[in-house]
Amino acid sequence: MASEHTLELTDSNFEQEVVRADVPALVDFWAEWCMPCKMLAPTIDELAAEYRGTLKVGKVDTDSNREISMKFGISAIPTLILFKDGAMIKKFVGLQQKAELKAAIDEAIGS
């Protein structure tokens, strides 16, 4: 579920919003029934607010968007993928610490 600073990504808008983005993008693959996904959601929202303008943050509901989920081999959720210049540069599976995500984001923004 997207929030104030996160985009709702779908099979139809993923290319435009992530692949063609002019800034790095962090994509959260999740599902409504996934308890670890719900536990990670506040961290994703915080990152989206903190990096507003330098990072695009979006969420893909894997139940509703199977095409894009299959394209990136999502077999467990939550899965977070960091994209830069349209390419996947880092993939995180399962609950993640905010500090680890920030380190990867800072590297993507800075490089």
C-alpha positions in Angstrom: 0.0 0.0 0.0 1.6 3.3 -1.1 1.8 6.2 1.3 2.4 9.9 1.0 6.0 9.6 -0.3 5.8 6.2 -2.0 4.4 5.3 -5.4 2.1 2.5 -6.2 3.9 0.6 -8.9 2.1 -1.7 -11.3 2.8 -3.9 -14.3 1.7 -1.0 -16.5 3.7 1.9 -14.9 6.8 0.1 -13.7 8.8 0.9 -16.9 8.0 4.6 -16.8 8.4 5.1 -13.0 11.4 2.9 -12.3 13.3 1.9 -15.5 13.2 5.4 -17.0 13.6 7.2 -13.7 16.2 10.0 -13.6 17.1 9.1 -10.0 17.8 5.7 -8.3 14.6 3.8 -7.3 13.9 1.5 -4.3 11.1 -0.9 -5.0 9.4 -2.9 -2.3 7.7 -6.1 -3.5 5.0 -6.9 -0.9 1.5 -8.4 -0.3 -1.3 -7.5 2.0 -1.2 -10.8 3.8 2.6 -10.7 4.5 3.3 -9.8 8.1 7.0 -9.1 7.6 6.0 -6.8 4.8 3.8 -4.8 7.2 6.6 -4.7 9.7 9.0 -3.2 7.0 6.4 -0.6 5.8 7.3 2.1 8.3 11.0 1.9 7.4 10.1 2.2 3.7 8.0 5.2 4.4 10.8 6.8 6.5 13.3 6.2 3.7 10.9 7.7 1.1 10.5 10.8 3.2 14.2 11.2 4.0 15.3 10.7 0.4 12.5 12.7 -1.3 13.9 14.3 -4.5 17.0 12.1 -4.7 15.4 8.6 -4.6 12.1 7.3 -6.0 10.4 4.8 -3.7 7.6 2.5 -4.8 5.7 -0.6 -3.8 4.6 -3.5 -6.0 1.7 -5.6 -4.7 2.9 -9.0 -5.9 -0.6 -10.5 -5.9 -1.9 -7.9 -8.3 1.2 -7.4 -10.4 2.5 -10.9 -11.2 4.2 -9.9 -14.5 6.7 -7.5 -13.0 7.1 -9.8 -9.9 8.0 -12.7 -12.2 10.3 -10.6 -14.3 12.5 -9.9 -11.3 12.3 -13.4 -9.9 10.4 -12.5 -6.7 10.0 -15.8 -4.9 9.9 -14.5 -1.3 8.5 -11.3 0.2 9.3 -8.8 1.3 11.9 -8.2 -1.4 13.5 -4.8 -2.0 15.3 -4.0 -5.2 17.4 -0.9 -5.7 17.6 0.3 -9.3 19.9 2.8 -10.9 19.8 3.9 -14.5 17.1 1.3 -15.1 19.3 -1.6 -13.9 19.0 -3.7 -10.7 22.0 -3.0 -8.6 21.1 -4.5 -5.2 18.5 -7.0 -4.0 17.4 -7.5 -0.4 15.2 -10.5 0.6 13.4 -10.5 4.0 13.3 -7.9 6.7 16.1 -5.5 6.5 17.7 -3.0 8.9 17.2 0.6 7.9 21.0 1.3 8.3 21.8 -1.4 5.7 19.2 0.0 3.2 20.5 3.6 3.8 24.1 2.4 3.1 23.1 0.9 -0.3 21.0 4.0 -1.2 23.8 6.4 -0.3 26.1 4.4 -2.5 23.7 4.4 -5.4 23.0 8.2 -5.1 26.7 9.0 -4.7 28.1 6.9 -7.4 
